[in-house]
Amino acid sequence: MRLRSSTKPVVLVLGSGWGAHSLIKVIDTDMYDVVVVSPRNHFVFTPMLPSTAVGTVEFRSLLEPIRTSNPCVTYLEAQCETLDPEGEGGGGEGLLVQSTHLLQLSKPWQMQIQYDKAVVAVGEQPATFGVPGVKEHCFFMKEVTDAVALRKKIAEKFELACLPGTSEQQRRAALNFVVVGGGPTGVEFAGTLSDFLREDLRKKYPALMPYVRVTLLQSVSSILTQFDERLQRNALSNLTSSGVEVRTNVRVVGVNKDKVLLKGGEELDYGVCVWSAGNAPRPLVTQIASEASRLSPGSKLCVDSFLRVVGASDLLALGDCSLVLGNRLPATAQVAGQQGAYLAHLLNSGYNLGVGGYTQPPPFQVVPRCTLQVRRTKAQRMCLYVP
Ligand SMILES: Cc1cc2nc3c(=O)[nH]c(=O)nc-3n(C[C@H](O)[C@H](O)[C@H](O)COP(=O)(O)OP(=O)(O)OC[C@H]3O[C@@H](n4cnc5c(N)ncnc54)[C@H](O)[C@@H]3O)c2cc1C
């Protein structure tokens, strides 16, 4: 299906997160028909999600509707299920993508969209590592809906603890907030939650404060393992002084409706359990990367410095779902946002990004201290957008 009658090349963007959002803000819609496919019709400012979960930031202030971000793009609320770079139309024109509209739950309605270039910016999904009960009983910290549901559950647990019929043991269990995962998201959420419970809720529920516990469980011997040791120690000491009980070398082997089960047989009663133990590739990424050479050891799509997926025609990838070969960048909003704008500038400048296209190194690259290193090429006017 070609969505518009114009003869402009179609750039299909999968996703509405940091990478896709920044790309559609910069891409020239006079040059391209831009079609955005994502199950989420808005961009989310993820760094503020923990504050939304505790109610200190209103969730609406984190969102921007995609139709507002760039009214000139065509947006489809759908989820891309398969992407066939070698589709019926052959290389270049006429490649196919198949999507299932989420609102048609009983019999999914499918459509195929023609594109000239596809940009995969679908991020990653929470990894459960197959631990039983996680999907059913834990909260995640990925979408605004997660944060809103979590906020409601925290309030419910405090009200439950206030009821006259609630026993001491039930009160203690209801107010034990367990966070699984000592990475940046888990650590930030545990600290934010503890501050909120002990500073803000203290005023509403002073009698319940002796029962409140925030427990952070980490499977290895330190938290924030991707940072240096001094930072790890500082974070640990800050968390502890704000009242978080940090337990390291603890492996969760199961979660049921009221207990977190630890390796070795220990069981922890809990009121709310937040799972923040890492990310895994989305099924679409695994499908695209079915050729082993396109999948990095971390299960990301390997791309070159032009963000072209290795070995594929007219297929680009950026953000958390990708890995730039020879230049491993952290999976952060800053990287995804800058890659989105970078790719838009390349497209706006008319670079041929298909296989066999431009093979020289990119005209610029980010260097430490956030300065811009510019090579002497005609692309000198380009600059990176820093969100
Ligand atoms: C709670 C939290 C706090 C964070 N704090 C920070 C921070 O302070 N600083 C920082 O730099 N980074 C932070 N991050 C990380 C940052 O959010 C990610 O690195 C960033 O979102 C990656 O951007 P992305 O575009 O690759 O993917 P995402 O932003 O995850 O976007 C993926 C998009 O793809 C869509 N999608 C999924 N599947 C499909 C499909 N099959 N078809 C079409 N679309 C699909 C999704 O709906 C979504 O719109 C935080 C993350 C979280 C969860």
The ligand as an SDF file (V2000), in Angstrom:
LIG
                    3D

 53 58  0  0  0  0  0  0  0  0999 V2000
   12.6260    4.9720   33.5460 C   0  0  0  0  0  0  0  0  0  0  0  0
   13.6950    5.3290   32.5700 C   0  0  0  0  0  0  0  0  0  0  0  0
   14.5480    6.3850   32.8330 C   0  0  0  0  0  0  0  0  0  0  0  0
   15.5410    6.7280   31.9280 C   0  0  0  0  0  0  0  0  0  0  0  0
   16.3510    7.7850   32.2130 N   0  0  0  0  0  0  0  0  0  0  0  0
   17.2780    8.1710   31.3030 C   0  0  0  0  0  0  0  0  0  0  0  0
   18.0860    9.3240   31.5420 C   0  0  0  0  0  0  0  0  0  0  0  0
   17.9710    9.9820   32.5730 O   0  0  0  0  0  0  0  0  0  0  0  0
   18.9940    9.6770   30.5880 N   0  0  0  0  0  0  0  0  0  0  0  0
   19.1440    8.9620   29.4320 C   0  0  0  0  0  0  0  0  0  0  0  0
   19.9580    9.3300   28.5960 O   0  0  0  0  0  0  0  0  0  0  0  0
   18.4020    7.8590   29.1880 N   0  0  0  0  0  0  0  0  0  0  0  0
   17.4710    7.4520   30.0850 C   0  0  0  0  0  0  0  0  0  0  0  0
   16.7070    6.3370   29.8410 N   0  0  0  0  0  0  0  0  0  0  0  0
   16.9830    5.5260   28.6290 C   0  0  0  0  0  0  0  0  0  0  0  0
   16.2770    6.1080   27.4060 C   0  0  0  0  0  0  0  0  0  0  0  0
   14.9110    6.2830   27.6560 O   0  0  0  0  0  0  0  0  0  0  0  0
   16.4570    5.1580   26.2220 C   0  0  0  0  0  0  0  0  0  0  0  0
   17.8300    5.0020   25.9770 O   0  0  0  0  0  0  0  0  0  0  0  0
   15.7490    5.7250   24.9990 C   0  0  0  0  0  0  0  0  0  0  0  0
   14.3540    5.7090   25.2140 O   0  0  0  0  0  0  0  0  0  0  0  0
   16.0650    4.9280   23.7390 C   0  0  0  0  0  0  0  0  0  0  0  0
   15.3930    5.5260   22.6780 O   0  0  0  0  0  0  0  0  0  0  0  0
   14.8950    4.6580   21.4330 P   0  0  0  0  0  0  0  0  0  0  0  0
   14.3210    5.6180   20.4510 O   0  0  0  0  0  0  0  0  0  0  0  0
   15.9640    3.7440   20.9890 O   0  0  0  0  0  0  0  0  0  0  0  0
   13.7370    3.7070   22.0140 O   0  0  0  0  0  0  0  0  0  0  0  0
   12.4060    4.0810   22.8500 P   0  0  0  0  0  0  0  0  0  0  0  0
   12.4640    5.4700   23.3640 O   0  0  0  0  0  0  0  0  0  0  0  0
   12.2530    2.9670   23.8000 O   0  0  0  0  0  0  0  0  0  0  0  0
   11.2770    4.0150   21.7350 O   0  0  0  0  0  0  0  0  0  0  0  0
   10.8880    2.8230   21.1170 C   0  0  0  0  0  0  0  0  0  0  0  0
    9.5950    3.0880   20.3520 C   0  0  0  0  0  0  0  0  0  0  0  0
    9.3080    1.9830   19.4990 O   0  0  0  0  0  0  0  0  0  0  0  0
    7.9250    1.6420   19.6080 C   0  0  0  0  0  0  0  0  0  0  0  0
    7.7930    0.2380   19.2070 N   0  0  0  0  0  0  0  0  0  0  0  0
    8.0350   -0.8700   19.9380 C   0  0  0  0  0  0  0  0  0  0  0  0
    7.8110   -1.9760   19.1960 N   0  0  0  0  0  0  0  0  0  0  0  0
    7.4300   -1.5500   17.9620 C   0  0  0  0  0  0  0  0  0  0  0  0
    7.0610   -2.2150   16.7510 C   0  0  0  0  0  0  0  0  0  0  0  0
    7.0550   -3.5470   16.6450 N   0  0  0  0  0  0  0  0  0  0  0  0
    6.7040   -1.4670   15.6810 N   0  0  0  0  0  0  0  0  0  0  0  0
    6.7180   -0.1080   15.7640 C   0  0  0  0  0  0  0  0  0  0  0  0
    7.0680    0.5670   16.8820 N   0  0  0  0  0  0  0  0  0  0  0  0
    7.4190   -0.1430   17.9670 C   0  0  0  0  0  0  0  0  0  0  0  0
    7.6170    1.9370   21.0710 C   0  0  0  0  0  0  0  0  0  0  0  0
    6.2310    2.0850   21.2760 O   0  0  0  0  0  0  0  0  0  0  0  0
    8.3720    3.2550   21.2470 C   0  0  0  0  0  0  0  0  0  0  0  0
    7.5970    4.3130   20.7550 O   0  0  0  0  0  0  0  0  0  0  0  0
   15.7000    5.9810   30.7290 C   0  0  0  0  0  0  0  0  0  0  0  0
   14.8410    4.9150   30.4580 C   0  0  0  0  0  0  0  0  0  0  0  0
   13.8450    4.5970   31.3580 C   0  0  0  0  0  0  0  0  0  0  0  0
   12.9140    3.4480   31.0300 C   0  0  0  0  0  0  0  0  0  0  0  0
  1  2  1  0
  2  3  1  0
  2 52  2  0
  3  4  2  0
  4  5  1  0
  4 50  1  0
  5  6  2  0
  6  7  1  0
  6 13  1  0
  7  8  2  0
  7  9  1  0
  9 10  1  0
 10 11  2  0
 10 12  1  0
 12 13  2  0
 13 14  1  0
 14 15  1  0
 14 50  1  0
 15 16  1  0
 16 17  1  0
 16 18  1  0
 18 19  1  0
 18 20  1  0
 20 21  1  0
 20 22  1  0
 22 23  1  0
 23 24  1  0
 24 25  2  0
 24 26  1  0
 24 27  1  0
 27 28  1  0
 28 29  2  0
 28 30  1  0
 28 31  1  0
 31 32  1  0
 32 33  1  0
 33 34  1  0
 33 48  1  0
 34 35  1  0
 35 36  1  0
 35 46  1  0
 36 37  1  0
 36 45  1  0
 37 38  2  0
 38 39  1  0
 39 40  1  0
 39 45  2  0
 40 41  1  0
 40 42  2  0
 42 43  1  0
 43 44  2  0
 44 45  1  0
 46 47  1  0
 46 48  1  0
 48 49  1  0
 50 51  2  0
 51 52  1  0
 52 53  1  0
M  END
$$$$
